[in-house]
Amino acid sequence: MSETKSYVVHQKEAYGLLGALLLALGLLALAYGGFSYAGETDRVNVGPVHTAAQEKQRVNIPLWAGVGVAIVGVVLLAREE
């Protein structure tokens, strides 16, 4: 019986941690609306000369996705209690 109670406690802690993480990610998605990264595109190798150009790419996160992830995080946090 004690082993089952311990499992339930660990499961609730996991839900709480996952809920907090999802809430934070959802709020960040709402605040920033996406993220950008630099990708290497044009590469020229002529003898001993090597050149490369980096191009910034932007990934937009839809508003509904940020709201949805934040709501799931809140639901998981509320379920923990």
C-alpha positions as CSV (number, residue, x, y, z in Angstrom):
1,M,0.0,0.0,0.0
2,S,2.9,2.4,0.8
3,E,4.4,1.8,-2.6
4,T,1.2,2.9,-4.4
5,K,1.0,6.0,-2.3
6,S,4.6,6.9,-3.1
7,Y,3.9,6.4,-6.8
8,V,0.9,8.8,-6.6
9,V,3.0,11.4,-4.8
10,H,5.8,11.2,-7.5
11,Q,3.2,11.3,-10.3
12,K,1.7,14.5,-8.8
13,E,5.1,16.1,-8.5
14,A,5.8,15.2,-12.2
15,Y,2.4,16.8,-13.2
16,G,3.3,19.9,-11.3
17,L,6.8,20.2,-12.8
18,L,5.4,19.6,-16.3
19,G,2.6,22.1,-15.7
20,A,5.0,24.8,-14.6
21,L,7.3,24.1,-17.6
22,L,4.3,24.3,-20.1
23,L,3.0,27.4,-18.5
24,A,6.4,29.1,-18.8
25,L,6.8,28.0,-22.4
26,G,3.3,29.2,-23.2
27,L,3.9,32.6,-21.7
28,L,7.3,32.9,-23.5
29,A,5.5,32.0,-26.8
30,L,2.9,34.8,-26.1
31,A,5.6,37.3,-25.2
32,Y,8.0,36.7,-28.0
33,G,5.8,35.2,-30.7
34,G,8.6,33.0,-32.0
35,F,12.3,32.5,-32.1
36,S,15.1,33.0,-34.6
37,Y,18.2,31.1,-35.5
38,A,21.2,31.5,-37.8
39,G,21.7,29.0,-40.5
40,E,24.7,28.6,-42.8
41,T,23.6,29.0,-46.4
42,D,26.1,30.0,-49.1
43,R,29.4,28.3,-49.0
44,V,32.3,28.9,-51.4
45,N,35.5,26.9,-51.5
46,V,38.0,28.2,-54.1
47,G,41.4,26.8,-53.4
48,P,42.6,27.9,-50.0
49,V,39.8,30.5,-49.7
50,H,36.7,29.4,-47.7
51,T,33.7,31.7,-47.2
52,A,30.3,31.1,-45.7
53,A,27.3,33.3,-45.1
54,Q,24.9,33.0,-42.3
55,E,21.2,33.8,-42.8
56,K,18.8,34.5,-39.9
57,Q,15.7,32.4,-40.0
58,R,12.6,33.2,-37.9
59,V,10.1,30.6,-36.7
60,N,6.7,32.2,-35.7
61,I,4.6,30.5,-33.0
62,P,0.9,31.1,-33.5
63,L,-1.0,32.9,-30.8
64,W,-3.4,30.0,-30.3
65,A,-0.5,27.6,-29.7
66,G,1.0,29.8,-26.9
67,V,-2.5,30.2,-25.3
68,G,-3.1,26.4,-25.6
69,V,0.2,25.4,-24.0
70,A,-0.3,27.9,-21.2
71,I,-3.8,26.6,-20.5
72,V,-2.6,23.0,-20.4
73,G,0.1,24.1,-18.0
74,V,-2.4,25.7,-15.7
75,V,-4.7,22.7,-15.8
76,L,-1.8,20.4,-14.9
77,L,-0.8,22.7,-12.0
78,A,-4.4,22.8,-10.7
79,R,-4.6,19.0,-11.0
80,E,-1.6,18.6,-8.7
81,E,-3.5,19.7,-5.6
